[in-house]
Amino acid sequence: FLGSGEGWRGDIASFVDKYIVNPQNFVYITIFGLLIIAFAYFYNSIAFDPIRQADQLRRQGGFIPGIRPGPQTERYLAKAVNRITLPGAVFIAIVAILPYILLIIAGVSTFAFAGTAVLISVGVALELMRQIDSQLTLRNYEGFLK
C-alpha cells in the first residue's frame, strides 16, 4: 500500500533536515519569525484581558475620552493592543532573525549567540536594572533609570 516505506519517510526526513530545522536556510528563518509574531499575539491574549481592564477602569472611575464605558471600551482596548502588538512582535522577530541572516551572509556555519540569546540577555539585564532601581528607591538613593 505505502510501498517500501523507507523512501517517502526518508524524503520527508531529508526535507525537514534540509529546510525546516536548518538555521542556515531561509525557510527556517521565515518559520522562526512567523512563530515569534504568532506567540507574541498568543501571549498578549493571555496576559491582557480587555474585558477585565475595561471593568477595572470603570470601577476606578476612569474612562477613555470619546469612548463609552463597557463593551465599547473593551473593543477599543482590544483593538489598541492588537495595533501595538504587531510592531513590537515584528521588532522582536527582526532582532531574533538578524543574527541568522548576518551569519548566512558572512558564511559562518556556527555561532554561539543567536537572536534568542540576545533577547534573553536584554530581558535579564532590564529586569536586573528594575530590581536594582527598586532596591535603591527603597533605600532613598538616586536610581539608575532616571
SERO-4910 file (N, C-alpha, C, O; in steps of 0.05 Angstrom, whole numbers):
BEGIN
 pado doro    nc1    nc2    nc3   cac1   cac2   cac3    cc1    cc2    cc3    oc1    oc2    oc3
  Phe    A     17    -24      0      0      0      0     17     25      0     14     43    -17
  Leu    A     36     27     19     53     51     20     80     46      7     99     63     11
  Gly    A     84     25     -7    109     19    -20    129      9      1    121     -5     20
  Ser    A    154     16     -3    174      5     15    173     19     42    183      9     62
  Gly    A    162     43     44    160     57     69    184     75     75    181     97     84
  Glu    A    208     64     70    232     80     76    235    103     56    246    124     63
  Gly    A    226    100     32    230    120     11    216    146     18    229    167     19
  Trp    A    190    145     22    176    171     28    182    182     55    183    206     58
  Arg    A    187    164     75    195    174    101    222    187    101    228    207    113
  Gly    A    240    175     85    267    186     82    266    212     68    281    231     74
  Asp    A    248    215     48    246    240     34    235    262     52    245    285     51
  Ile    A    216    255     69    205    275     88    226    283    108    230    306    114
  Ala    A    241    263    119    262    269    138    284    286    125    294    304    138
  Ser    A    290    281    101    311    296     87    301    325     83    317    344     86
  Phe    A    276    328     75    265    355     71    265    371     97    272    394     98
  Val    A    256    358    119    255    371    145    284    379    154    288    401    163
  Asp    A    303    361    151    330    367    158    342    389    142    357    406    152
  Lys    A    336    389    116    348    409     98    336    437    100    350    457     99
  Tyr    A    309    438    105    296    464    104    285    474    130    287    498    137
  Ile    A    273    456    146    258    465    170    275    468    195    270    487    210
  Val    A    293    450    199    309    452    224    338    461    219    355    458    237
  Asn    A    343    473    196    369    483    190    369    513    192    357    526    175
  Pro    A    383    525    212    383    554    215    396    569    193    394    593    191
  Gln    A    410    555    175    423    567    152    405    569    128    414    577    106
  Asn    A    379    563    131    360    563    109    339    584    114    330    588    137
  Phe    A    331    597     93    311    619     95    283    608    102    267    623    113
  Val    A    277    583     96    251    572    105    251    571    135    230    578    147
  Tyr    A    272    562    148    274    561    177    271    589    189    256    593    208
  Ile    A    285    608    177    284    636    187    256    647    184    247    661    203
  Thr    A    243    642    162    216    652    158    196    639    179    180    654    191
  Ile    A    198    613    182    181    600    202    186    610    230    168    615    245
  Phe    A    212    614    236    220    624    262    208    652    267    197    657    289
  Gly    A    210    669    248    199    696    251    168    696    253    157    711    270
  Leu    A    155    680    237    126    678    239    117    667    266     97    675    277
  Leu    A    132    647    276    125    636    303    129    657    325    113    658    344
  Ile    A    149    674    323    153    695    342    130    714    342    119    721    363
  Ile    A    121    722    319     98    740    316     73    727    327     57    740    341
  Ala    A     68    702    320     44    688    329     44    685    360     24    689    372
  Phe    A     67    678    371     68    675    400     66    702    415     58    702    438
  Ala    A     74    724    402     70    750    414     40    756    417     31    765    438
  Tyr    A     25    750    396     -4    753    398    -16    734    418    -34    741    433
  Phe    A     -6    709    418    -16    689    438    -11    698    466    -29    696    483
  Tyr    A     13    708    472     20    718    498      2    741    506     -8    743    529
  Asn    A     -2    760    488    -19    783    494    -48    775    499    -62    787    515
  Ser    A    -57    754    486    -85    745    490    -88    733    518   -109    734    530
  Ile    A    -66    722    529    -67    711    556    -62    733    577    -75    734    597
  Ala    A    -42    750    572    -33    769    592    -51    793    594    -54    804    616
  Phe    A    -64    801    573    -80    825    573   -109    818    567   -115    809    545
  Asp    A   -127    822    586   -155    816    583   -170    842    581   -174    856    601
  Pro    A   -179    850    557   -192    876    554   -218    878    570   -226    900    578
  Ile    A   -232    856    574   -257    857    589   -251    864    618   -264    881    630
  Arg    A   -231    851    630   -223    857    658   -212    885    660   -218    899    680
  Gln    A   -196    894    641   -184    920    642   -206    942    640   -205    962    654
  Ala    A   -225    938    622   -247    957    619   -264    958    644   -272    980    653
  Asp    A   -269    935    657   -284    934    682   -269    948    704   -281    963    720
  Gln    A   -243    943    706   -227    956    727   -226    986    722   -226   1001    741
  Leu    A   -224    994    698   -224   1023    691   -250   1036    700   -250   1058    711
  Arg    A   -272   1022    694   -299   1033    702   -302   1034    732   -312   1054    742
  Arg    A   -293   1013    746   -295   1013    775   -279   1035    789   -286   1045    810
  Gln    A   -257   1042    777   -240   1063    788   -248   1091    780   -236   1110    787
  Gly    A   -269   1092    764   -280   1118    756   -265   1130    732   -270   1153    725
  Gly    A   -248   1115    719   -234   1125    696   -249   1120    670   -268   1104    670
  Phe    A   -241   1133    649   -253   1129    623   -233   1138    602   -214   1151    607
  Ile    A   -239   1130    578   -223   1138    554   -240   1159    540   -262   1153    532
  Pro    A   -229   1183    536   -244   1204    523   -255   1196    496   -240   1186    479
  Gly    A   -281   1200    492   -294   1194    467   -303   1165    465   -315   1157    445
  Ile    A   -298   1149    485   -306   1120    485   -325   1115    509   -318   1123    532
  Arg    A   -348   1103    504   -366   1097    526   -356   1074    543   -343   1056    532
  Pro    A   -361   1075    569   -353   1052    586   -369   1027    578   -391   1029    568
  Gly    A   -357   1004    583   -370    979    577   -359    966    552   -334    965    548
  Pro    A   -377    955    535   -367    940    512   -351    956    492   -333    946    479
  Gln    A   -358    982    489   -342    999    471   -313   1002    481   -295   1002    465
  Thr    A   -310   1005    507   -283   1007    518   -268    980    514   -244    980    507
  Glu    A   -282    958    518   -269    932    513   -259    929    485   -237    921    480
  Arg    A   -276    936    466   -269    935    437   -245    954    431   -227    946    416
  Tyr    A   -246    978    442   -225    997    438   -198    987    449   -178    988    435
  Leu    A   -199    976    473   -174    965    485   -163    942    469   -139    940    465
  Ala    A   -181    924    461   -172    900    445   -160    909    419   -139    898    411
  Lys    A   -172    929    406   -162    939    381   -135    953    385   -116    949    369
  Ala    A   -133    968    406   -107    982    412    -85    963    418    -62    966    408
  Val    A    -91    942    433    -70    922    439    -61    907    414    -37    902    410
  Asn    A    -80    901    397    -72    887    371    -55    905    354    -36    896    341
  Arg    A    -61    931    353    -45    950    338    -17    953    349      2    956    334
  Ile    A    -15    953    375     11    957    388     27    931    386     52    932    384
  Thr    A     14    908    387     29    883    387     43    878    360     66    868    361
  Leu    A     32    885    338     44    879    312     72    892    309     91    878    303
  Pro    A     75    918    313    102    929    310    122    918    331    145    913    324
  Gly    A    113    913    355    131    901    375    139    873    368    162    866    371
  Ala    A    120    857    358    126    830    350    145    829    326    163    813    325
  Val    A    140    847    307    158    848    284    186    856    292    206    845    282
  Phe    A    188    876    310    214    884    320    229    861    334    252    856    329
  Ile    A    215    847    351    227    824    365    235    803    345    257    791    348
  Ala    A    219    798    325    226    778    304    251    787    289    268    770    283
  Ile    A    253    812    283    277    822    269    301    819    286    322    810    276
  Val    A    299    826    312    322    823    330    330    794    332    354    788    333
  Ala    A    311    776    332    318    747    335    328    735    308    345    717    309
  Ile    A    319    746    286    327    735    260    352    747    249    367    734    234
  Leu    A    357    772    255    380    786    243    407    771    247    422    770    227
  Pro    A    413    760    270    439    745    272    440    722    252    461    717    241
  Tyr    A    418    708    248    418    686    229    424    696    200    439    683    186
  Ile    A    411    718    193    415    728    166    444    738    163    457    733    142
  Leu    A    455    752    183    482    761    182    502    738    180    522    739    166
  Leu    A    496    716    194    513    693    193    513    679    166    533    670    156
  Ile    A    489    679    153    487    668    126    503    685    107    517    675     90
  Ile    A    500    712    109    515    730     91    545    727     95    560    727     76
  Ala    A    553    724    121    582    722    127    593    694    120    617    691    119
  Gly    A    575    675    117    584    648    111    593    632    135    608    612    132
  Val    A    585    640    159    592    627    183    571    605    189    547    610    187
  Ser    A    580    581    195    561    559    198    553    556    227    530    546    232
  Thr    A    569    563    247    561    561    275    568    587    289    589    599    284
  Phe    A    551    594    308    555    617    324    540    613    350    517    604    350
  Ala    A    553    619    373    541    613    399    518    631    406    500    622    420
  Phe    A    519    656    398    499    675    407    479    682    385    485    699    368
  Ala    A    457    668    384    437    673    364    418    695    374    422    707    395
  Gly    A    397    701    359    378    722    366    364    718    392    359    736    406
  Thr    A    357    693    397    343    687    422    360    692    446    351    701    467
  Ala    A    386    687    444    405    693    466    406    723    471    408    732    494
  Val    A    406    739    449    406    768    452    380    777    467    382    794    485
  Leu    A    357    766    459    332    774    471    332    767    501    323    782    518
  Ile    A    341    743    508    342    734    536    361    752    551    355    760    574
  Ser    A    384    758    540    404    775    554    393    803    559    396    813    581
  Val    A    380    814    540    368    841    544    346    840    564    344    858    581
  Gly    A    329    820    563    308    817    583    318    814    611    308    827    630
  Val    A    339    798    615    351    795    641    364    821    651    361    828    674
  Ala    A    378    835    633    391    860    640    370    881    648    374    895    668
  Leu    A    348    883    634    327    902    641    314    895    668    309    913    684
  Glu    A    309    870    672    297    862    698    317    867    721    308    875    742
  Leu    A    342    862    716    362    868    737    363    898    743    365    905    767
  Met    A    362    915    723    361    944    727    336    952    743    338    969    760
  Arg    A    314    940    737    289    947    752    292    938    781    283    953    799
  Gln    A    303    915    786    307    905    813    326    923    829    321    930    852
  Ile    A    348    931    816    367    949    829    355    976    835    358    987    856
  Asp    A    340    986    815    326   1012    819    306   1011    842    304   1030    858
  Ser    A    291    989    844    271    987    866    285    984    892    275    995    912
  Gln    A    308    971    894    323    969    919    335    996    927    334   1004    950
  Leu    A    345   1011    907    355   1038    913    333   1057    921    337   1074    939
  Thr    A    310   1055    908    288   1072    916    279   1065    944    271   1083    959
  Leu    A    279   1040    951    272   1032    978    290   1044    998    282   1050   1021
  Arg    A    315   1048    991    335   1059   1010    339   1089   1006    358   1101   1016
  Asn    A    322   1102    990    323   1131    985    348   1140    971    358   1162    976
  Tyr    A    358   1124    952    381   1132    936    371   1139    908    350   1131    900
  Glu    A    388   1154    894    382   1160    866    384   1135    849    404   1120    852
  Gly    A    365   1130    831    365   1106    816    380   1107    790    389   1129    781
  Phe    A    384   1084    777    398   1082    751    381   1092    728    391   1102    708
  Leu    A    355   1087    731    337   1092    708    328   1121    705    312   1126    687
  Lys    A    337   1139    722    328   1167    719    347   1183    702    342   1207    698
***
